Amino acid sequence: MLEDAMERFLAVLRQEERRSDNTILTYAQQLHPFIQWLKDQEVTKPQDLQLKHILDFLLAEQKRDQIGPKPQSGKRLSLSSVYLKITTLRRFLFFCYEEHYIPDKLYRHLPSLRRSQRMPKTLNRREINRLLRPDKEETPDGLCIQAVLELAYASGLRISELITVDLNKLHLDAESLTVFGKGSKERVVPVGKCAIAALRRYFEVGRPALLAPGSSRRKTKRTPSSRLFLNHWGRPFIRKTLWLRIKERARARGIKKEMTPHWLRHTFATHMYRGGADLRVIQDILGHAQISTVEIYAHVDDVQMQREYFRIPGTRRAPLNDGIKA
């Protein structure tokens, strides 16, 4: 059965390839609709799978996203979404062929797409200062989110890394933090002085209050978690909840952009480069395997500098890299 092949595929990703939970979840989210669509087409056995079924599924997905389950959606499937679907299916079909679930190399016939390198979205200096401005009134929740944002901007952490930061891995005196990134790769990242100050305040006032019995609707004392950041229930954050809290903070600070937590990672890297940091250093801090992944930040910085330059009254509308004629 195709469902059995999918479960076996996910198990291999988890147990043999040691992929992260987020990666496995992404694969599952892409494959479940595919398997369900095949069942609707009365295709349940791997040997009955044909290239036509796969291409028809991709076309159906594209039309479904264009029309949408609700009349107001009307969104065309983005190139990145198409890329993700095709990449997932190719990987799954390769596995099915290698494990003799299917007799043909169907993965070879899928269209090849090259992921476009879009400019990463960032916050400018004014926006990041507004976002990181502390609340006038201190609350345990507020101190926690303040520490989250300061650490995210100071160290360029992913949201998955933020929610799993371990107390024992944070070294405030050494101004550093040990994190486990994608593929469970360990790296040490620096922690800036503003982030350290926010973390110390959170340790002194915020976290003890979140763990105290009776606070924030808590009625019983719970065994303290080793996770650094806790929600108002005194429990570790889940990804979606922390994402929503960051978006709420941005709206409260008058930032109209539909930002995501990953914007802070992009902003950190861009501002690091603008401050004179070498791309290799940024690569190590972000935990990227290839230098080409961070080279985009050099281009981001050039574009932003041009935009800021053109906002200055009286400047001529010409590219910054134009030569000056004598």
N, C-alpha and C positions, 0 to 999 in steps of 0.2 A: 504493500500500500504506500501511496505517496506520503501520507501522514507519518508513517513509520520512518521513511527515508528522511523526512524533515527533522523528526525528533533525533534520529541518529546523527544527522549533520550538526545540529545544535549541541549535542552531547560531545562530539569531537571537538568543536570549537571551545567548549568549556573545559573539558578534561585533558585533552591532548595538546591543544594549541594555547591553552591558558589565556583565552581572550577575556576581556573585562565583561562584567555584567551588562554594562551599557552597550557594548558591541553586540553581545548575544541578543539583547532586547531589540536592537535595531534590525538584526537579521530576522528575528522572529516576526516583527511587525511588518516586514516586507514580504515574508514568505506565507504567512497565514492567509492573506487575501488571495494569493496565487493558488494555494491549495484549495481554498473554498470555491474559487472561480472554476477550477478544473472539475470539482465535484458537481457543480451546477451544470457543467457540460458533460456529465457522466463519464469523466475521465478519472479513474481512481487507481488504476494500476500503472506503475512506472513504465512498463513496456508499451503501453498504449499512448504514451506522451509523444507528440510530434511537434516539429518546429512551428507549424501553423497554429497550434494551441498557444504557444508562447507569444507569438507575434500578435495574435488576436487578443490575448490578455493585456499586453502593453497598450494596444489601441483602445481597448475597453477602459483601462485605467485612465488614459488621457482624456477620453470623452467624459468619463465620470467626474473627473476633476474640473473639466470645463463647465459642465452643467451643474454639478454639485448636488449633494443630497438636499440642499435648501436652495430656494430660488435666488436668494441674495448672494450666494457664494460666487458663482460665475468666474472662477479663477482658472487660468490655464496652468497645466502642470509645468512647473519650473524646470529648467535644464538640469539643475542639481538633483531634483527629485527623479527625473528620468535617468540620470546617471546612476543614482543610488539603486534604483530598481533593476536596471540592466546589470550592474556590477554584482548585485546580490544574486540574481538569477544565474549569471554566468558561473559564479563561485559554487552555487548549489548544484547546477547541472554537471559541472566538472566533478564534484564529489560523487554524484549519482553514477556517472560513467566509470570512475575509478573503482567504485564499490560494486559495480555490475548490476546496479538497479535498472539502468537503461542501456540499450545496446549501441546507441549512436552518440557521436560527439556533437550533441546539439549546441553546446556552449560555443562552438566555433562559428556558428552561423548568426549569433546575435550581433546586432549593429554595434560598431565600435564608436564610442563617444569620447571626446577629449574634454575633460572637465575644464571649464573656463576659469581663469584665475581672477576672481572678482576682488575688487578693492575691499579690504576689511574695514568695517565700520568702527569709528572711534568717536570719542568725546573730545572736544577742544578743552583748552586750559580753563576757560571760564566755566564750562559745564562740569568738569571734574571737580573743580573747587566748590561749586554749588552742591554737587552730590555728596561730597565728603564733609560738608559743614555740619558740625554736631548739632543735635537737637538742643533747644533752649532748656527743655526740661528733661532730666535724665530719668530713664526707665530701664528696667532690666532688658526688655526687648530691644529698645533703642540702642543701648550700649552694645548689645550683641551684633546688631546689623551694622553699627558703626565700625566695629572691629572686623567684621566680614569684608566690608567695602575697602577699608584701609589695607587689609592684608591682600585682597584681590588686586588692588592697584599697585601695591608695593612689590608684589612677588609674581604677578602674572599667572595666578593659579586658575585652572579650570574649575567650573562649578562642582564637578564630580570630586575634585581634589579638596575643595573647600569643605564639603560636607563630611569628608572622611579624615580631616586633620586630627591627628592623635595628640593628646596632651603631652605624652612622653617624647614626642618628636619635635616639640617646639622649644627652642633654646634662646630665650630672650637676652640673656647676658652675652651670648655669642652673636646675637642678631641674625639668627638663621633658623631654618625650618627644613626638616626632612620630609619629603612627600613621596607618595607612590603614584606615578602617572599611568599612562596607557601601557598595557602589557605588563603591569606590576613593576615597571622600571623605577628604581629609587634614584632620587636626585636631591641635592641640597640647594635651597634657594635663599637669597638674602631677604631680610625683613627690615624695612626702613624704620627710621626713628618715629615718624608719625604713627605708623602701624603698631610699633612697640608700645607707644603711649596709650593708644586705644585699647590694645590687648591687656595692658596692665590695669586700666580702669575697669575693663570688663571682668577681669579676674577678681578685682577688689570688691566690686559692687554688683555687677550684672549677673555673673554665673552663680554665685552663692544664692542670690535671690531666686533664680530660676530653679535651683535644686531644693530650696527650702520648702518644707511641707506647708500646704495651705496657700501657697502663692499661685496666682494665675489658674485658679480652679483646681489646683492639686490638693488632694485630701490626705494622701499618704506619702510618706517619704520613700523615694525610689532609690535603688542602688545607683550611685553616681556613674555616669557613662564616661568612658575614656575619650569620647569625642570632644573636640574643643568647643564647637558651637552647638547650642541647644535652643529649641523653640520654647514657646511660652508654657508648654507642658513639661519642660525639663527633659525632653527627649531629643535625640539627634534629628537634625533636619532631613527631610527627603528632598530630592532635587527640585520637584515642582514647587514646593512650599517656599524654599529659599529664593527661587526664581521670581515668584510672585511678590515676595517681600522687597526684593531689589527694585522691581518695577514700580511698586507702590512708593518707595523712597524717591525714585526718579520723578514720578508725577508730583509728589509733594514738594519737590524742589523746583518745580516749574520747567522740567526738561520734557519737551513735547515729543522728542524722538521716541520711537518704539524700540527702546534699547533692550538688549538681552545681557545676561551676566558675562557672556563672552566678549562683549564690547570692552569690558574693563581689561581683559587680557590683551586685546588688540591695542588699546590705549596705552597700557603699560609699555608694550614693545615699541610703539611709535615714539613715545616720549623718551624712552631709553635711548633710542637711536638718535633722536634730535639732541639729546644731552651729551652725545659723543661716545656712547657705548659701541663696542665692536659687535658686528653681527654674530660672530662666533660666541661671544658672551651671552647675547640674547638667546641664541639657539640653545645653549646649555641650560639657561634658567628656565626657558619654556619647555625644555625636554623634547625638542624635535630631533629626529634622527638625521635629517638632511638640511644642509645650509640653504638649499634652494627654497625651503619652506618659509624662511624668515627674510629672504631677500625682498619680498614684497613690501616690507615695512620701510625700506629705503625709498621706494617709489611713492608710498603713501606720504612720507615726509616731504618729498619734493612737491607733490600736488598740493598739500596743505600750505606749504610755505608760499607757493604761487598765489593761492587764493587769498591768504592774509595780505600778501604784498599788494594785490590788486584792490584790496579794500581801502588802502591808504589814499586819502584825497590827493589828487594831482599826479599820481603815478601813471605812466604810460601803459597802455594795454598791449604788452609784448611779453613773450616768454622770458623767464628769468635767465635762461641760459644763452640768450642772444649776446653776441659779442658787442662790445662798446666801440663805436667808431670814433677815431680821433678827429 
